[in-house]
Amino acid sequence: MSNIEKSGAFALGGRTVKRLGYGAMQLAGPGVFGPPKDRDAALAVLREAVASGVDHIDTSDFYGPHVTNQLIREALHPYPANLVIVTKISARRGADGSWIPAFSPEELTGAVHDNLRNLGLDVLEVVNLRAMFRVDRPAEGSIEAPLTVLADLQRQGLVRHIGLSNVTAAQVAEGRRIAEIVEVQNEYNLAHRDDDALIDQLARDGIPYVPFFPLGGFSPLQSSTLSSVAQRLGATPMQVALAWLLRRAPNILLIPGTASMAHLRENLAAAELTLPGDVLDELNGVASARAA
Ligand SMILES: NC(=O)c1ccc[n+]([C@@H]2O[C@H](COP(=O)([O-])OP(=O)(O)OC[C@H]3O[C@@H](n4cnc5c(N)ncnc54)[C@H](OP(=O)(O)O)[C@@H]3O)[C@@H](O)[C@H]2O)c1
């Protein structure tokens, strides 16, 4: 079993979590829609993650929809006291699996109640408001109205902490004027580094940055540099990609997603991988080569 303590720890809301966690999205059916192909295997992955020391799981009630939250509840409820479950709201799923913005006060309030019910909780530890001005990437637009709704749900005691997802730096600044923001969750990995400046700013302010698609998401990362570094270090390319993120900034918390037990174990073992300085330079070149 891997020692994920070696990933280090960082404050998330009122808690401290290990920097290597788990993202539950891949547990739903194809296209994050419908039930998993193998329900018992999905439950086993969740239980193995927690048994291996994972204390931070990322989810949403719109994965499935409802499917991943129900799996988390079935696998892990009653939850260990140290487990932080982070969820997100502001989308719903069409009958065809499409992702539809759901930003009205009624939809946001309904989403918080759906998460509470499906996870079997009285209060959600962290809820990320996912901006949906564009579904596939951050785009400018005020988040004041939906964030004010979420802050009101927080005052009612249904939500302990608030984060933001799929946001621009301007939206992070706007959000921080409205509520205490305890994490920012955007797309970021070795080859997709739009948020470099934002990560550094959040690191200075002690706010966690949680990259989604840390392994490239639906098109897992492929790079000859990654493969050759992995071979030299006796690791896998995905382990190198995760170890690079852990080295990138101290406020980065990882939530790699997988429905495979073998991949889960491989990803958690990345906590034990040390990247020498020359290798870091080489890996940093991957993003520059793509940007050029
Ligand atoms: N805020 C947002 O808008 C947003 C958007 C997307 C995701 N998220 C969150 O971020 C988490 C992580 O994102 P993600 O799961 O989509 O992407 P990811 O972690 O970058 O990669 C997942 C993909 O990589 C594969 N994979 C995982 N480990 C592997 C390994 N060791 N070797 C080879 N392939 C491997 C998975 O397939 P297998 O199942 O076959 O391993 C899956 O296809 C999600 O679970 C979700 O909680 C948030």
Ligand as a Chemical Component Dictionary entry (heavy atoms), coordinates in Angstrom:
data_LIG
# 
_chem_comp.id                   LIG 
_chem_comp.type                 NON-POLYMER 
_chem_comp.pdbx_formal_charge   0 
_chem_comp.three_letter_code    LIG 
# 
loop_
_chem_comp_atom.comp_id 
_chem_comp_atom.atom_id 
_chem_comp_atom.alt_atom_id 
_chem_comp_atom.type_symbol 
_chem_comp_atom.charge 
_chem_comp_atom.model_Cartn_x 
_chem_comp_atom.model_Cartn_y 
_chem_comp_atom.model_Cartn_z 
_chem_comp_atom.pdbx_ordinal 
LIG N1  N1  N 0  -14.963 21.430 -11.662 1  
LIG C1  C1  C 0  -15.134 20.862 -12.817 2  
LIG O1  O1  O 0  -15.694 21.441 -13.740 3  
LIG C2  C2  C 0  -14.622 19.467 -13.040 4  
LIG C3  C3  C 0  -14.559 18.961 -14.354 5  
LIG C4  C4  C 0  -14.051 17.674 -14.533 6  
LIG C5  C5  C 0  -13.633 16.918 -13.447 7  
LIG N2  N2  N 1  -13.725 17.449 -12.188 8  
LIG C6  C6  C 0  -13.236 16.678 -11.008 9  
LIG O2  O2  O 0  -11.887 16.388 -11.227 10 
LIG C7  C7  C 0  -11.651 14.987 -11.011 11 
LIG C8  C8  C 0  -10.499 14.553 -11.884 12 
LIG O3  O3  O 0  -10.820 14.727 -13.243 13 
LIG P1  P1  P 0  -11.050 13.521 -14.255 14 
LIG O4  O4  O 0  -11.280 12.267 -13.510 15 
LIG O5  O5  O -1 -12.087 13.912 -15.207 16 
LIG O6  O6  O 0  -9.716  13.510 -15.079 17 
LIG P2  P2  P 0  -8.233  12.984 -14.793 18 
LIG O7  O7  O 0  -8.027  12.712 -13.355 19 
LIG O8  O8  O 0  -7.332  13.919 -15.492 20 
LIG O9  O9  O 0  -8.185  11.647 -15.645 21 
LIG C9  C9  C 0  -9.103  10.660 -15.617 22 
LIG C10 C10 C 0  -8.868  9.779  -16.854 23 
LIG O10 O10 O 0  -7.566  9.213  -16.801 24 
LIG C11 C11 C 0  -7.653  7.795  -16.683 25 
LIG N3  N3  N 0  -6.656  7.406  -15.690 26 
LIG C12 C12 C 0  -6.654  7.663  -14.356 27 
LIG N4  N4  N 0  -5.556  7.166  -13.780 28 
LIG C13 C13 C 0  -4.829  6.581  -14.759 29 
LIG C14 C14 C 0  -3.601  5.891  -14.783 30 
LIG N5  N5  N 0  -2.889  5.717  -13.671 31 
LIG N6  N6  N 0  -3.155  5.421  -15.990 32 
LIG C15 C15 C 0  -3.868  5.581  -17.114 33 
LIG N7  N7  N 0  -5.051  6.247  -17.156 34 
LIG C16 C16 C 0  -5.527  6.728  -15.976 35 
LIG C17 C17 C 0  -9.059  7.492  -16.264 36 
LIG O11 O11 O 0  -9.514  6.267  -16.792 37 
LIG P3  P3  P 0  -9.696  4.967  -15.852 38 
LIG O12 O12 O 0  -11.001 5.118  -15.145 39 
LIG O13 O13 O 0  -9.683  3.863  -16.840 40 
LIG O14 O14 O 0  -8.533  4.920  -14.926 41 
LIG C18 C18 C 0  -9.824  8.640  -16.910 42 
LIG O15 O15 O 0  -10.092 8.353  -18.267 43 
LIG C19 C19 C 0  -12.990 14.340 -11.355 44 
LIG O16 O16 O 0  -13.112 13.081 -10.784 45 
LIG C20 C20 C 0  -13.965 15.350 -10.809 46 
LIG O17 O17 O 0  -14.170 15.116 -9.427  47 
LIG C21 C21 C 0  -14.190 18.701 -11.982 48 
# 
loop_
_chem_comp_bond.comp_id 
_chem_comp_bond.atom_id_1 
_chem_comp_bond.atom_id_2 
_chem_comp_bond.value_order 
_chem_comp_bond.pdbx_ordinal 
LIG N1  C1  SING 1  
LIG C1  O1  DOUB 2  
LIG C1  C2  SING 3  
LIG C2  C3  SING 4  
LIG C2  C21 DOUB 5  
LIG C3  C4  DOUB 6  
LIG C4  C5  SING 7  
LIG C5  N2  DOUB 8  
LIG N2  C6  SING 9  
LIG N2  C21 SING 10 
LIG C6  O2  SING 11 
LIG C6  C20 SING 12 
LIG O2  C7  SING 13 
LIG C7  C8  SING 14 
LIG C7  C19 SING 15 
LIG C8  O3  SING 16 
LIG O3  P1  SING 17 
LIG P1  O4  DOUB 18 
LIG P1  O5  SING 19 
LIG P1  O6  SING 20 
LIG O6  P2  SING 21 
LIG P2  O7  DOUB 22 
LIG P2  O8  SING 23 
LIG P2  O9  SING 24 
LIG O9  C9  SING 25 
LIG C9  C10 SING 26 
LIG C10 O10 SING 27 
LIG C10 C18 SING 28 
LIG O10 C11 SING 29 
LIG C11 N3  SING 30 
LIG C11 C17 SING 31 
LIG N3  C12 SING 32 
LIG N3  C16 SING 33 
LIG C12 N4  DOUB 34 
LIG N4  C13 SING 35 
LIG C13 C14 SING 36 
LIG C13 C16 DOUB 37 
LIG C14 N5  SING 38 
LIG C14 N6  DOUB 39 
LIG N6  C15 SING 40 
LIG C15 N7  DOUB 41 
LIG N7  C16 SING 42 
LIG C17 O11 SING 43 
LIG C17 C18 SING 44 
LIG O11 P3  SING 45 
LIG P3  O12 DOUB 46 
LIG P3  O13 SING 47 
LIG P3  O14 SING 48 
LIG C18 O15 SING 49 
LIG C19 O16 SING 50 
LIG C19 C20 SING 51 
LIG C20 O17 SING 52 
# 
